[in-house]
Amino acid sequence: MNIFDQYGIKEVADVTIYSIHKKEDGSGEVYYVPALYLDTLKVSSVEKTAENVWAQGGLGNSRLICWDYGKEINLTLEDALCTPASLGMCWGGVLSADWKDGHIEQDYGISFNRNPIEKISRLEKAFYPKNNKDKNSISILLPQTEDEKEATLRDGIIRNSSIVDGTKVEGFGYNNNKSYKWKMYIESDIKSIAVVPNKFFDKYYQSYPIIQSAAIGIRMPSQSEEFKIEVIYKINNEQNSDLETPEGNSIIDTSENKGNNTLIDSIKAASYLKIRVDNDNNYHAFLGESSTSFNKEECLDIDTSLFKGIDMWQRFDSINEMIYFILTKYENDIYEIGSAEVVNGKTVGTNFDIDSHEIVSGKLWSYVNPKTMTPYPDDYWFNQGEPYFIKSLTFAPKGKQLKSKRIEVTAGQFPGMYMIVGETFIRERETGKDERMQIKFPLCKIKSNQNITLEAEGEPTVFNMEVEVARPISGIMMEITSYEIATKMVQDENGFLEVKDGSTEILSE
């Protein structure tokens, strides 16, 4: 290339984004590692702007001397396609590649590179197949084992599901700034759930254990009684009867009964705690030595507000409704689901073929009416081709992870500084031959402005990256290099020689 050659520039550039790292040898120098390559750009444009000011004076206040300042270079990249890495950088603000212990280490802000995805919740629309007229009952489609499925086909309605019963639901909560843990116990045969806390509190900051491994008692009112329900808990396990240290600042509590040993001893002496809910939704606590014998007087010193915040015992009209309740209210607390059985290469309750030796991930699902957004009853039968919604919660098998990717967009994470290098072509006027040109920006900031447009009509969504070029220590904000490459004679399949682009070999004089 000489100063008299003329060229045209039109072709879009292929862009490489490099993450920047400082050497640890004390030299203060940096090195660059390729982290992302973009070869599907629609537009790659560079804009340079600057401001100037003039000294003016004399006859006519003419311009005398000019100063330029505020040079800015902005780069716009518009990508026709996206990659998980480009989305992770633009939305999650994470993009990095570096060497660690002799191995390349990449971080794209995608969870499979850092935290494996173990569960996912979905609501999807489906249509019941028109060619299936034998298994279009909600009862048959619900999660259940093969033996249970045979009973469902025989009885015409689902009776119980050991997969649902095997679901493990645990969590924690707060009661007046005091924390506690809880477990959920599910009984599909009577369509009920019970959330059992691991302790309860008196009104003076003391806590007492509830034995979660013991069965709880449920008592409904007789005709001569007036209350909604009574739930009975086993308390004060002899092996774990020590009281926990009260939480909070007890200095502000000036109650005369604070640390009342009589109250503590009376609660510790009891073996059972009964919580009664009256018809006005008031909660009352009673202590007893057995599950059938309780003091007639209510223990007013027990804080019953904890039990108002949990589902002590809930019954449902159908198993499908119960599953939907668990998935919508407690899905964030579920950490394991009993694995579905594999029979003849199929999971029970689904139409997906799998290998019979595969360990099936735990899964719960229920069916939702799209017209009412409420769960179907168990005895509902689909019409052929009828639309419906499936609410599901899927867990990966133990020791594995789901085949999924997640980009987390946090409030405080933004794209960092990178080096950007674009490779494109310039075309000589006289010969029409393309020559290579490289544009380098040693220090760039990728802006966080991003849009994703989801629409049925019009052009597909493009992914814009607005880049601001910073001034590095060297002061060189942009480098434009044109170069020529060597050609190679390569033998093809038929034994003939042909000219190939030897793009890795740059000509030298």
Secondary structure, 3 states (H helix, E strand, C coil): CCCCCCEEECCCCEEEEEEEEECCCCCCCEEEEEEEEECCEEEEEEEEEEEEEEEEECCCCEEEEEEEEEEEEEEEEEECCCCHHHHHHHHHCCCEEEEECCEEEEECCEHHHCCCCCEEEEEEEEECCCCCCCCCEHHHHCCCCHHHHHHHHHHCCCCCCHHHHCCEEEEEEEECCEEEEEEEEEECCCCEEEEEECEEEECCCCEEEECCCCCCEEECCCCCCCCCEEEEEEECCHHHCCCCCCCCCHHHCCCCCCCCHHHHHHHHHCCEEEEEECCCCCEEEEEECCCCCECCCCCCCEECHHHHCCCCCEECCCHHHHHHHHHHHCCCCEEECCECCEECCEECCCCCECCCCCCCCEEEEEEEECCCCEECCCCCECCCCCEEEEEEEEECCCCCCCCCCCECCCCCCCCCEEEEEEEEEEEECCCCCEEEEEEEEEEEEECCCCCCCCCCCCCCCCEEEEEEECCCCCCCCCEEEEECEEEEEEECCCCCEEEEEEEEEECCC
